[in-house]
Amino acid sequence: MKILFGVQGTGNGHISRSRELVRKLKEDGHEVQSVISGRREDELREIDIFKPYSVLKGLTLATYRGRMNYIETMFQLDMVRLTADVLTLDTTGVDLIITDFEPVTSMSARIKGIPSLGFGHQYAFPYDIPIARGNLFERYTLLNFAPARYNAGLHWHHFNQPIFPPVIPETLYRAARQVEDPQKILVYLPFEEVEDVEAFVRPFDAYNFSIYGKVKEDRDDSHLHFRSYSREGFLRDLMECSGVVCNAGFELPGEALHLGKKLLLRPLDGQIEQESNALAMVELGYGMAMHSLDPDVLTHWFDMPGNQPLNYSRTVDYIAEWIATGRWNDLRTFTDAAWQDNK
């Protein structure tokens, strides 16, 4: 099957989970070409698996100090460029378009009448799962930013809905029993300013913090260890830590739950997906949430017990099988099998 795979490049989580599915599809003999949008090519890291790929401007959401900036988002929209990219996208011979919240491939599929499949956490929200109130604009954007005909939604729990478990990097399946350091905390708050994160965690000198996000270069400052992005280094710190403080995205919390790490989420203000994730995390009893960098909440979180590993299945195997069968309306068979395979 010839597949065009669209990846939203603004977050490392989209790239992480799409990397795993693209790898599996190629292993299964499919011809896969990729489109990555939302970030400049020189800002993308470790994307060789997506070759052949093209990088387009697409659409992205602007933030400032942990909050959505809708005015800046509107200013940076380039509808002329977006329309041109959609209309000129080469879909010759493509049998299926898969979009991980990527708008150019989503729009192209609709315009050109090509079957489309939405892959990712955002595609779980049409089902009956926890969702924050938000406003009409936020809800509309969540459900219509990059829609698809068929949905392979992901979540940390099934909620008795036809959605898949999270996609876990292959590295973490081999490391679920690795010994962790009880004093090591992984911090990944890419929507916060580094100086704000530093002020937040510095008083807690009984712990060692590995801090990722808007960090330009590696440096150590007493118990604070600032790290620029490295997939290998990040996964190593995740495996070694006892707890994770992060924004309320989807992929990193899912990886932490898989390994049994304690979680504290700080949702991006005004972003309904992250606010919904924080709501779900608390409702499930999997972790805590805070709506500012609150030292009192962090203190309380340190006293909370850790989690048991959830040991999610190899989700991409079930999604790839579902794709290959062409029975795209028969979703429940494959989602149920994926949850039953949790170890």
Secondary structure, DSSP 8 states (H G I E B T S, - for coil): -EEEEEEETTSHHHHHHHHHHHHHHHHTT-EEEEEEESS-GGG--S-GGG-SEEEE------EETTEE-HHHHHHT--HHHHHHHHHH---TT--EEEEES-HHHHHHHHHHT--EEEEEGGGGTTSS-------HHHHHHHHHSS--SEEEEB-SS-TTSS-B-----HHHHT-TT----TTEEEEE-TTS-HHHHHHHHTT-TTSEEEEESS--S-EEETTEEE----HHHHHHHHHH-SEEEEES-SHHHHHHHHHT-EEEEE--BT-HHHHHHHHHHHHHTS-EE-SS--HHHHHHHHTS----------HHHHHHHHHHH--TT-HHHHHHHHHHT--
